[in-house]
Amino acid sequence: MTKTFVGIDIGGTNVRAVAFEDLNNANFINQLSRTHQTGERSYEEDYSALVKTIREVGGRNITGIGLGLPGVISPGKTGIVSATYLPHWEGKLVAEHLSKEFGCVVRVDHDQVCSAFGEAVYGGTAGKDFALVGWGTGFGGAFIESNSEKTVVRAIQNAREYEYFDIWDQDCGGFAIAQEFGKPASDFDDSDWDNVMDRFKQHLGRYLSRPEIHAKTVVFSGGVAVKQAARLLAVCDELKAQSPIIADIGFKVVTHGENSGACGAIALLRSDCSVR
């Protein structure tokens, strides 16, 4: 009987799901995307929709589930301690609930960790060290170290790093700019994006100029980064031309686009992937 591994990336706006038959290859046997229902909703409503999504994408013989979540992940990696965009998930033992529901192993980690694994294990940057910057509903990041035996992701977890991404989020995050401009980012015109990209450029330049950031490759993930890839990479070229500190850094957008986080959630089930 064919085994199926399901990866779920739950963001502030969308839920994305993919299914593989082989943990070693990103050969999609199924994939889908859903937008969260608008207005007030409960964890129970979200959980019911999540179970439906997993059954739809994974079929009947699900062997393992990986789940990427936003916010602060609980020490035991059972769910979310706090999350700006999913406050009704706080304290819920989603890993335990899903394990009982499907009778299989369930692994949970931060959505940026999953995006990093999606690129490091299944993407075009496999086998390389890089820094990840996630730009979607909010902002986040991670650092990846790879060798022949193991891929290790260091999640953004110290106070200084969190503080910087929080400032970046308030100025350029998908939710923040939609609130500021009074319309969804999908309705932005060129002038709107020029405004946002000018701010983004300033933040990225400051971030990469910090002495503790010494990556030779920076990979961008998240819905805004994927949809605005051309504008984003043009900004990176400008920074490379203007700063000798940044000139030698390579920039790219995740290989699997908005499915990168869901792919990386599946990597949580592998023994050669770890988080510190």
Beta strands, then each sheet from edge to edge (+ up, - down):
strand 1: 4-10
strand 2: 14-20
strand 3: 30-35
strand 4: 62-69
strand 5: 72-73
strand 6: 80-82
strand 7: 105-110
strand 8: 130-135
strand 9: 139-146
strand 10: 151-155
strand 11: 217-221
strand 12: 250-253
strand 13: 273-275
sheet 1: 3+ 2- 1+ 4+ 7+
sheet 2: 5+ 6-
sheet 3: 12+ 11+ 8+ 9- 10+ 13+
end
